[in-house]
Amino acid sequence: MEHLGASQQEAVKQLQSILGPHDHDVDVLISVLQSLDWNIQDATGLLLNDPQEDSGDNRGAHRQRLPQVELGNHGHAGGQAPPRPWTQTLFALLSLPINIISGLLRFVLGILRIPLLSLPLTNATHQGLRQAYPNSRSATRRWITALEEETGAVSFKCVATVASGLDTRPSTSRRNMYPPISRADGTKILPDFFDGTYEEVLDICHKEGKIACVILVSDEHDDVPEFKRSTLTDPGFVRVLTENSFVVWGGDVRDKVSWDAAQKLQATTFPFVAFLALQPRRNLSTNSSSSSSPSLTVLSRHHGRSVPESGPTSAHTLMHHLEHQLLPRVTPFLTRYKLQLQEHERDRRIREQQDKAFQDSARRDRERIQARIHAELEEAERVRMEEATHRQEEQRLQAEQERQQRLQALRLQWRRWMRRCIIPPEVRGGTAVRLALKLSGSSRVVRTFPLNSTLTELYAFADAQTIPLTMQPEGDPEHTPEGPEGDLQSLENYILLQEQGPESWWGFKLALTYPRREIKWTANTSLVDAGLKSGEQLVMELISDNTGASPHLSDDDYESEGN
């Protein structure tokens, strides 16, 4: 830190006080602060690695949770550092020589191009520098963003999106506006880095038959910055990766997800580039099935310097390897594999269509069956309702018939009682009123009434003519059907109290024949007062819609006498 200014040294110490003196190497902290223009809060947010730091709003929320850090007029951090436990101070003193020795050892082995062995002490120290991101995708996105800022380049996806006229941004979060896409203005282009996890990259190779390009770096190596500036932004290298649909993935081994990938790929020297793709399995026995599924294979590994042009990780070397060795070797198999995938996908879609057609047919069959069952149920319900209505109508008609029969029986009893107790004896000679009554049909009766006879007695006589001849006067009742006592006055009072009215109770009406004049029944009215004279002829007209009228009787049923 001797080459740093006073304010810069103070910023490093302030960042150490926030993160802890043993959580990050001093060189790492210096490189992070340099890349962020010595902004302590931005560096703290980057190193604390909040999984929600992808968006500007979330990054602001994260800063609010950090200790308040203010810069003085000279740009150094102010405020007191929180006290550290004495165990951490003791551990710092004991691990200082180990850190110095491991750093020197990595430096010497890096110059000699000798892979660094994963010694327990160095491995533990190096693991202490790694940042364990809770979200692996967030770590990859952050590395891509830092790579763009460091190289001044933009992702090929961004260039293609803007060139197509769409106003969408790439999946990685970016802090600045995108530079122009024209090659003439010197804009550098990065490969289209996949921002998922390493395992997702392998899954894409399996499912889509693509070639993976895995790029691992470590900012602790001096060759990495030049590799980023020259190889990763080389137009020819980016073109080869893009035209052949490589799945490009990368990261810094200080991140856990990249460190795990480096362990699986046995990467010890950086920068490191590996190409992976599916390859047919090697049959150890001639009897082995030739249709065994392919396996994901590391096609080649490249590590070391990117300069000069013949360097193992230079763009020229990698392009020559891809175009003249790797692609000619793996493309035929991958082409056949993709055709198989397409056939499998076509078969899968056909099966899905067949299954859908079968399900649609079964659904339509179910709907038809349900519709038929529903129609049958509706028809059965309709028949049941009709039968119930028919039964109710029959019961109503039967009840009405029985009621009519009871009323007719009751009226018949009244007629017979009136024939015995109300109709006066016929007068022979003297002053009387002789009337002729034409019954319904052709029958005709003549009766002589006393001069003081009433309309009630006349109507009772006409009503008695409807009594069947089989019922002789000797059997007529002495009492009214609805009471033990009865006379003319009680009969008139009874008729006036009937709900249907006197005319309906009698069941007929009387009228003079010529000129026609209706003789309506009224209580306590004599024949003379009704305007009847001796010798006049009356006609009896039945009322068909009343409940008390007698049924129509033939001529033989009437008790009649001639002129």
Secondary structure, DSSP 8 states (H G I E B T S, - for coil): -TTS-HHHHHHHHHHHHHH-TTTS-HHHHHHHHHHTTT-HHHHHHHHHT-TTTTSHHHHHHHHHHS----B-TTS-B-S------HHHHHHHHHHHHHHHHHHHHHHHHHHTT------HHHHHHHHHHSB--S-HHHHHHHHHHHHHHHHTEEEHHHHHHHHTT-----SS--SS------GGGT-EEE--B--S-HHHHHHHHHHH---EEEEEE-TTSTHHHHHHHHTTT-HHHHHHHHHTT-EEEEEETTBHHHHHHHHHHT--SSSEEEEEEEE----SSTTS-TT---EEEEEEEEES---STTSTTSHHHHHHHIIIIIHHHHHHHHHHHHHHHHHHHHHHHHHHHHHHHHHHHHHHHHHHHHHHHHHHHHHHHHHHHHHHHHHHHHHHHHHHHHHHHHHHHHHHHHHHHHHHHTS-----SSSEEEEEEE-SSS-EEEEEEETT-BHHHHHHHHHHTTS-TTS-GGG--SS-TT-S---HHHHHHHHHT-TT-HHHHHTEEEEETTTTEEE---TT-BTTTTT--TT-EEEEEE-TT-SS------GGGS-----
